[in-house]
Amino acid sequence: MEAVVQAAGETVAQLVRTFRDLSDHVENLNREMKDLKTKCLDTKARIQEAERQVLRPKNQVLNWVTEVANLEVDINSINSEFDQMSRFNLKSRYKLGKRVIRMTEIVVNLKGRGDFDEVAVCSSPPRVLEMPTTSTHGHESYEETLWRCLHDENYSMVCVHGMGGVGKTTLMKTINNKLLGTQDFKVVIWVTVSKDLNIERTQLAIGGKLGLLFGGDEDQESRGRKIFARLKNSRYVLMLDDLWEEIILDDVGIPKPDKENKCKIVLSTRFLRVSNAMDVDMQFKVKTLGGEEAWNLFHEKTGEVVLLPDIQALAVKVVKECGGLPLAIITVGRAMRGKERKEVWRDALRALKESAVPEIEGMEPKVFLSLKLSYDCLEEENIKLCFLYCALFPEDYPIDVDGLVRYWTMEGFANNVDNLEDASNKGHHIIKRLKDACLLEELSKYYVKMHDLIRDLAIWITSSSMKEGPKFLVKAGMGLKEAPKENMWEGVERVSLMRNQIERLPTRPNCPTLLSLFLQRNDVLRTIPSSFFELMPQLRVLDLSYTHIESLPMSLSSLVNLRALILISCRSLIEVPPLGHLKQLQFLNLRESNGIQELPQGIEELVNLKSLDLSYLCSVTTIPCTTICSLSSLEELSMIGTPIKWAKEGGLEDVNEGTGYSLMELATLTHLYSLDIKIKDIDCLSQDSFHRGQLSSLRKFNFEFGENIMDLIRPHGDKNLCVYGCEYFPPCCKIIQEYAEGIDIYECNGLKRGISEIAGHSLTLRHLVIANCPQVDCIIDNGDVGHNIESMNLYGLSNLKKLIMGHGSLSLRQLKILIIGYCEQLSGTLFSSNLVHQLDKLENLTIFDCDKIEEIIEEGDSMLVLNKALPSLRVLELQRLKGLRSICSPRVSFTSLEDMVIHRCTILKKLPSCPSIQIFKAEREWFEELNWEDGENTKSLFTNAFKEP
């Protein structure tokens, strides 16, 4: 009992001391904490000094600093609780006192642990951090190219570009992981940059890979110095994935890679402009998968279900609709995995064909939202509109570049321009931007197309389900026989029903917001309801080309905001209603609508008309000159192939009567910059018919003189002259040739000396065709002419003996394409030693049916052994040359030649060295009899490239 009482007494005494001495305990705690904080500040200073020396702080030290910071928070809480506590709350004061004593012990212990001999060590981060990735289906060649670039000293910066979802990141990750197996680089750094470039975030990512620790108060420059210090003596690979804009290496602190430091930067981007801005040494585009690779990837994601008899044919079509885009193939494949009912596959195919792709699971969040980032990045609304406009054309449709730009101009998408020429230039610049962003694909110089899924994206953006963007109704190229119901036309801004088989249109669709209507190439469409246009007050562009409409309804006159009326090749169209009410009309195209017998009434009232095409209106009996000359805003006029009566120079009777045209009258159209005309009767022209002031103001012209101009010839450039069936080169053409870029001469019987007689010393001439001119015996006659000619076609020149008479020392320096055919007197050696040295830019040489040519390049020129022959030549085609025995000396090499065709050159027995040959077409029997005594290597190259025609 006594022991119990004693223990209780000691406990009470302890409680009393804890209560009485609480203030002293708190004061002692704060004193110990102050010492600890001082030590922590000293330790942080040591850490900062170590980081300046590019050392990595020890984890033990960093953890200690973190513990001190956390402890300070707890002590601040204790102080706050003590200040607010009542003196008479004995229980709370006792509990707080115990915490203070315990916390003091922790502070003392932590202070004792803070005596560090060193706070940092040399950093040793992983050399390569492996990235999770999938296989590069069908992109193995790109993998090889990129790997080769990493090990080629000529390439320090390499760009991989392509549309979203095409596999750029997968390719980059594959190369990153492949570097695990090599010691060529000291460190490999991967940074995903993404859309919103942030230098600080990029620096932090790089610093993390390098083991650098940045203080919270460090600025961009300080971080950059640390990164630079770490990398300047390291052979690194920096992989910048998903770059959306140029990144300045100096801002980040990246030493510029070069041949000396052997460092590399590889970047991936959707935008070619980024690659150009970064000044890369090598760039290549990752294209979509081919058919076999696409199927293999799809099969992998769907499993064996695609091989079921009822499914396989549908699956093949579904894969095709994915357009070879790996991201889409993977997403659709996963969505269709395990789906064994053919009805489900048919529904998926329908959704893909009708651009209802979001109906397929995963397509909207994984594919469309990814692709849409490229659209969002366009920023300028007019460029977004230009992109969306391309969806009005059918799937896989080759879109004519000039035609597309013309549509944009009609719509008014080209902002801040004063004339059609500037609008065209701006439109072509927009096309380049869309191609660079992988939103349009280039098919050729003249055509582009939309990838299937990019088009689906555009249709998705313009669909009624989307809150942003204009609303389109697109049913182009779908084989429709009936137009969509009237309720589907409501609320849309643009309707495209082109390339269908529509026979009937809605009677009176209510389209108060409709701006564009494409009905072209419905070749069974014959009638338009009389009230069809009545409820389309905002319509700007109407295209009815290549239909069989016989007339246009009077309701056309209600389209008071119409800017463009396009009626190309409406061959059944007989009459057009009066157009005088269409005051806003700027573009009128009646080209090849040769059923029209007279121009629509009221054309002379179209004061805003800028472009008028009346070409090939064969049935028109008269086009009054006064009507055309009254169109004061006209900038483009084309009347080729239309029976126009031209008044003889000096005789104004026909002009005064309004039935004849005079070039002097057309000169009153002061805004005219493009003029296409055909004058059959050359006798009505004099040497003064054209004057320099008139020609210099024309940015484009196409002048055809003579009866039987061949319409199949595509204009060579912006300024072309074609003359057919004259005795001599017409005097009126002498001044034109000073401005012409392309000149075609057919059946000029008195012409003898080719360029010398036609173009003299013209500096503008780029393209020349001379055909069926029986007196021409040479092309250049003892003079330095033809300096800038790039292509030359010579056909049917029965008296041609030499290309150049004399030296012509500077002639044909720019020649890239030379085609010669049916010149039976052209004999001996085609290219003398003097001439062949001028042709260092020649890329394509084609010669056929010239029986007397014996050799192409003079064999006696020893200089060719050193200088090579025709160093730019890529294509050589020799056909039906019965006398040809030699192409050149066997010692000469065509270093750039890739494609060669030899056909029916029976006595030719040797071929020159062509180390770059890829395709060689010839008869097998002739090929097997060739003499290869000069080298087995040449034989091997040609054998590997051989193909029968």
KASULWO-V634630 format. One record per backbone hydrogen bond with DSSP energy under -0.5 kcal/mol. CO is the residue of the C=O (numbers start at 1). NH is the residue of the N-H. E is the energy in kcal/mol with one decimal. If there is no record, write none. Layout:
co=(CO,CO)
nh=(NH,NH)
e=(E,E)
This chain:
co=(1,2,3,4,5,6,7,8,9,10,11,12,13,14,15,16,17,19,21,22,23,24,25,26,27,28,29,30,31,32,33,34,35,36,37,38,39,40,41,42,43,44,45,46,47,48,49,50,50,51,55,56,58,59,60,61,62,63,64,65,66,67,68,69,70,71,72,73,74,75,76,77,78,79,80,81,82,86,88,89,90,91,92,93,94,95,96,97,98,99,100,101,102,103,104,105,106,107,108,109,110,111,112,114,119,121,127,128,135,136,139,140,141,142,143,144,145,146,147,148,149,151,152,154,156,157,157,158,159,159,160,161,163,165,167,168,169,170,171,172,173,174,175,177,178,179,187,188,189,191,191,194,195,198,199,200,201,202,203,204,205,206,207,207,208,212,215,219,220,221,222,223,224,225,226,227,228,231,234,235,235,236,237,237,238,238,239,239,240,241,241,242,243,247,248,248,249,249,253,258,264,265,266,267,268,269,270,271,271,272,273,274,275,276,282,284,285,290,291,292,293,294,295,296,297,298,299,302,303,304,305,308,308,311,312,313,314,315,316,317,318,319,319,320,322,324,324,325,326,327,328,329,330,331,332,333,334,336,338,341,341,342,343,344,345,346,347,348,349,350,351,352,356,357,360,362,362,363,363,364,367,368,369,370,371,371,372,373,375,376,378,380,381,382,383,384,385,386,387,388,389,390,394,397,398,399,400,401,402,403,404,405,406,407,408,408,409,413,414,419,420,421,422,423,424,425,426,427,428,429,430,431,432,433,434,434,435,436,441,441,446,447,447,448,449,450,451,452,453,454,455,456,457,458,460,462,463,470,471,471,472,473,473,475,480,481,481,485,486,487,489,493,493,494,495,496,498,499,503,503,504,509,511,515,515,516,517,517,518,519,520,521,522,522,524,525,526,529,530,531,533,535,536,540,540,541,542,542,543,544,545,550,550,553,554,555,556,558,559,560,563,563,564,565,565,566,567,568,569,570,574,575,579,581,582,586,586,587,588,588,589,590,591,592,593,597,600,601,602,603,605,606,610,610,611,612,612,613,614,615,616,617,624,625,626,628,630,631,635,635,636,637,638,639,640,642,644,645,645,648,650,652,653,654,654,655,658,661,662,663,665,666,668,669,673,673,674,675,676,677,678,679,680,681,682,684,686,691,692,693,694,695,697,700,701,702,702,703,704,705,707,709,710,718,719,719,720,721,722,723,726,727,730,731,732,733,735,736,736,741,741,742,743,744,745,746,747,747,748,752,752,753,753,754,754,755,755,759,760,766,766,767,768,769,770,771,772,773,777,777,779,779,780,780,783,785,786,786,787,790,790,791,792,793,793,794,795,796,797,801,802,803,803,804,805,808,810,812,816,816,817,818,819,820,821,822,823,825,828,828,830,831,832,833,835,835,836,838,839,843,843,844,845,846,847,848,850,851,852,854,854,855,856,858,860,861,862,862,863,863,864,870,874,874,875,876,877,878,879,880,881,885,886,887,889,892,893,893,894,894,898,898,899,900,901,903,904,905,907,909,913,914,919,920,921,923,924,925,926,927,930,932,935,936,937,938,939,940,941,942,943,945,947)
nh=(5,6,7,8,9,10,11,12,13,14,15,16,17,18,19,20,21,22,25,26,27,28,29,30,31,32,33,34,35,36,37,38,39,40,41,42,43,44,45,46,47,48,49,50,51,52,53,53,55,54,57,121,62,63,64,65,66,67,68,69,70,71,72,73,74,75,76,77,78,79,80,81,82,83,84,85,85,89,90,93,94,95,96,97,98,99,100,101,102,103,104,105,106,107,108,109,110,111,112,113,114,114,115,116,58,56,188,130,137,139,143,144,145,146,147,148,149,150,151,151,152,153,155,156,265,281,282,267,161,284,269,286,166,327,171,172,173,174,175,176,177,178,179,180,181,182,237,190,239,193,241,244,197,202,203,204,205,206,207,208,209,210,211,212,211,214,218,223,224,225,226,227,228,229,230,231,232,234,236,186,187,264,189,239,240,266,191,241,268,193,194,194,270,249,251,252,253,254,255,262,238,158,240,160,243,162,272,274,275,276,277,278,280,279,159,161,287,294,295,296,297,298,299,300,301,302,303,338,306,307,308,311,312,315,316,317,318,319,320,321,322,322,324,323,325,289,326,329,330,331,332,333,334,335,336,337,337,339,340,344,345,346,347,348,349,350,351,352,353,354,356,355,359,360,363,366,367,367,368,369,371,372,373,373,374,375,376,377,378,379,380,384,385,386,387,388,389,390,390,391,392,393,397,399,400,448,404,405,406,407,408,409,410,411,412,413,412,415,417,423,424,425,426,427,428,429,430,431,432,433,434,435,436,437,439,440,438,272,443,449,401,443,444,399,441,396,455,456,457,458,459,460,461,462,463,472,466,472,493,494,474,475,496,478,501,503,504,488,489,490,492,515,516,473,518,475,477,479,526,527,483,511,514,540,541,495,519,543,497,522,499,523,525,548,526,548,550,532,555,534,536,511,539,563,564,517,544,566,519,547,521,574,575,556,557,558,559,560,562,584,586,587,542,567,589,544,570,546,571,573,597,552,582,583,585,610,611,565,590,613,567,593,569,594,596,621,603,579,605,606,607,609,635,636,588,614,638,590,617,592,618,620,628,629,630,631,632,634,673,674,612,676,614,642,616,644,646,647,661,651,652,656,657,659,660,658,625,647,666,667,668,669,670,672,699,700,637,702,639,704,680,706,682,684,685,649,689,695,696,697,698,698,699,675,720,677,704,722,679,724,709,711,713,701,741,742,703,744,705,746,749,750,733,734,736,737,738,739,740,766,767,721,769,723,771,725,726,749,751,777,778,756,757,757,758,759,760,762,786,790,791,743,793,745,795,747,774,776,801,802,755,756,782,805,785,812,789,812,814,816,817,768,819,770,795,821,772,798,800,827,779,779,780,806,782,811,813,815,843,844,792,846,794,848,796,824,826,827,854,855,832,858,836,837,838,839,839,840,842,874,875,818,877,820,879,822,853,883,828,885,886,830,831,861,862,864,865,866,866,867,868,873,898,899,845,901,847,903,849,882,884,909,856,857,892,913,869,895,897,916,918,919,876,921,878,880,906,908,909,931,894,917,900,947,902,927,928,929,929,930,932,935,939,940,941,942,943,944,945,946,946,920,922)
e=(-2.0,-2.1,-2.4,-2.3,-1.9,-1.9,-2.1,-2.2,-2.0,-2.1,-2.2,-2.3,-2.2,-2.7,-2.5,-3.1,-3.2,-0.7,-2.1,-2.5,-2.2,-2.2,-2.4,-2.3,-1.7,-2.5,-2.6,-2.1,-1.7,-2.2,-2.7,-2.0,-2.2,-2.4,-2.5,-2.0,-2.1,-2.5,-2.0,-1.8,-2.1,-2.5,-2.0,-2.2,-2.4,-1.8,-0.8,-0.6,-1.9,-2.1,-0.5,-3.1,-2.3,-2.8,-1.8,-2.4,-2.1,-2.4,-2.3,-2.1,-2.5,-2.7,-2.2,-1.3,-1.6,-2.4,-2.1,-1.7,-1.8,-2.6,-2.0,-2.2,-2.6,-2.2,-1.3,-0.6,-0.9,-1.2,-1.6,-2.3,-2.1,-2.1,-2.7,-2.2,-1.9,-1.8,-2.5,-2.2,-2.2,-2.9,-2.2,-1.6,-1.6,-2.4,-2.4,-2.3,-2.8,-2.5,-1.8,-1.5,-0.5,-0.8,-0.7,-1.3,-2.6,-3.3,-2.9,-0.7,-1.5,-1.7,-2.0,-2.3,-2.3,-2.8,-2.4,-2.3,-2.1,-1.8,-0.8,-0.7,-1.4,-0.5,-1.9,-0.6,-2.3,-2.3,-1.5,-2.6,-0.6,-2.0,-2.0,-2.8,-1.5,-2.2,-2.0,-2.4,-2.9,-2.1,-1.9,-2.5,-2.6,-1.9,-1.4,-1.5,-1.4,-1.3,-1.9,-0.5,-3.3,-0.8,-2.7,-0.7,-1.2,-2.3,-2.9,-2.6,-2.0,-2.4,-3.2,-2.3,-1.7,-1.6,-0.7,-2.9,-0.8,-0.5,-1.7,-2.2,-2.4,-2.1,-1.7,-2.2,-2.6,-2.5,-2.0,-2.1,-2.2,-1.9,-1.0,-2.2,-1.2,-2.3,-3.2,-0.6,-0.7,-2.5,-2.7,-0.8,-2.2,-2.5,-0.9,-1.0,-0.5,-0.7,-0.5,-1.2,-2.2,-2.3,-0.6,-1.6,-2.5,-2.6,-2.6,-3.0,-3.1,-1.4,-0.5,-0.9,-1.2,-2.4,-2.4,-2.0,-1.3,-1.0,-2.7,-2.1,-0.7,-2.6,-2.1,-2.3,-2.2,-2.4,-3.0,-2.0,-1.6,-2.4,-2.4,-0.8,-1.3,-1.9,-1.6,-1.2,-2.6,-2.9,-2.4,-1.4,-2.3,-2.6,-1.9,-1.8,-0.8,-1.0,-0.7,-1.6,-1.7,-2.9,-0.7,-2.6,-2.9,-2.1,-3.0,-2.5,-2.4,-1.9,-1.9,-0.6,-0.7,-2.1,-0.9,-0.7,-1.3,-2.6,-2.0,-2.0,-2.4,-2.4,-2.3,-2.1,-2.6,-2.6,-2.4,-0.9,-1.9,-2.6,-1.9,-2.0,-0.5,-1.5,-2.7,-2.3,-2.8,-2.8,-0.6,-0.8,-1.3,-0.8,-3.0,-1.7,-1.6,-1.1,-3.0,-1.9,-2.3,-1.9,-2.2,-2.6,-2.3,-0.9,-1.0,-1.6,-2.0,-1.3,-1.6,-0.8,-0.6,-2.2,-2.6,-2.4,-2.0,-2.2,-2.3,-2.2,-2.6,-2.2,-0.9,-2.4,-0.7,-1.2,-0.5,-2.1,-2.5,-2.3,-2.4,-2.3,-2.3,-1.6,-2.1,-2.2,-1.9,-1.9,-2.4,-2.4,-2.8,-1.5,-2.8,-1.1,-1.8,-2.3,-0.5,-2.2,-2.9,-2.3,-1.9,-3.3,-3.2,-0.5,-2.7,-2.3,-2.2,-2.1,-2.5,-2.5,-2.5,-1.8,-1.1,-2.1,-1.3,-0.5,-3.3,-1.3,-0.5,-0.6,-2.6,-0.8,-2.6,-1.7,-0.6,-1.6,-1.5,-0.6,-1.2,-3.9,-1.7,-2.6,-2.8,-2.9,-2.7,-0.7,-0.6,-0.5,-1.0,-0.9,-1.1,-3.1,-2.1,-2.2,-0.7,-2.2,-3.0,-0.7,-2.0,-0.8,-2.1,-0.6,-0.6,-1.5,-1.7,-1.7,-0.7,-1.3,-1.3,-2.0,-1.5,-2.6,-2.6,-2.3,-0.5,-2.6,-2.6,-0.7,-2.6,-2.2,-0.9,-1.7,-1.9,-1.7,-1.8,-2.1,-1.8,-0.6,-2.7,-2.2,-2.2,-0.6,-2.2,-2.6,-0.9,-2.7,-1.4,-1.5,-0.9,-0.7,-1.9,-1.9,-1.8,-2.4,-2.4,-2.5,-0.5,-2.1,-3.1,-2.1,-3.3,-1.9,-1.7,-1.6,-1.1,-2.9,-1.6,-2.0,-2.0,-1.6,-3.1,-2.4,-2.3,-0.6,-2.0,-2.5,-0.7,-2.5,-1.2,-1.2,-1.4,-2.6,-1.0,-1.7,-1.8,-1.8,-2.8,-1.9,-2.1,-2.4,-3.1,-1.4,-2.0,-1.4,-0.7,-0.5,-2.7,-2.3,-0.7,-3.0,-1.8,-1.9,-1.7,-1.3,-0.8,-2.8,-1.8,-1.3,-1.8,-1.9,-1.6,-1.5,-1.7,-2.3,-2.1,-1.9,-2.9,-2.1,-0.5,-2.1,-1.1,-1.5,-2.1,-1.5,-1.8,-2.2,-2.9,-1.0,-0.5,-0.9,-0.6,-1.6,-2.7,-1.7,-0.5,-2.7,-3.1,-2.5,-0.5,-0.8,-1.2,-2.2,-2.8,-1.9,-2.4,-2.6,-2.8,-2.7,-1.2,-2.9,-1.6,-1.5,-0.6,-2.6,-0.8,-2.2,-1.7,-3.0,-2.4,-2.4,-2.5,-2.7,-2.7,-2.4,-0.5,-0.9,-1.2,-2.0,-1.2,-1.0,-1.0,-0.7,-2.4,-2.3,-1.8,-1.9,-0.6,-3.5,-1.9,-2.3,-2.7,-2.8,-2.3,-2.1,-0.7,-1.4,-2.1,-1.6,-1.6,-1.1,-0.7,-2.8,-1.6,-0.5,-1.0,-0.8,-0.7,-3.1,-2.3,-2.1,-2.6,-2.4,-0.5,-2.6,-2.1,-1.3,-1.6,-0.8,-0.6,-1.4,-2.0,-0.5,-2.5,-1.7,-0.8,-1.1,-2.6,-2.5,-2.1,-2.5,-2.9,-2.2,-1.7,-0.6,-1.3,-0.7,-2.8,-1.8,-0.6,-2.0,-2.7,-0.9,-1.8,-0.7,-0.6,-0.6,-1.2,-2.5,-2.4,-2.4,-2.7,-2.5,-2.4,-1.5,-1.3,-0.7,-1.8,-2.8,-1.8,-2.4,-2.7,-1.0,-1.2,-1.2,-1.4,-0.5,-0.8,-2.5,-1.7,-1.9,-2.0,-2.5,-2.4,-2.5,-2.8,-2.4,-1.8,-0.8,-1.3,-0.6,-1.2,-1.9,-1.9,-1.2,-1.5,-1.0,-0.6,-0.5,-3.0,-2.6,-2.4,-2.5,-2.9,-3.2,-0.5,-1.3,-0.5,-3.1,-2.9,-1.8,-2.6,-2.7,-2.6,-2.3,-2.4,-0.6,-1.0,-1.3,-0.6,-2.0,-1.2,-2.5,-2.2,-2.2,-2.4,-2.2,-1.3,-0.8,-0.7,-2.7,-1.2)
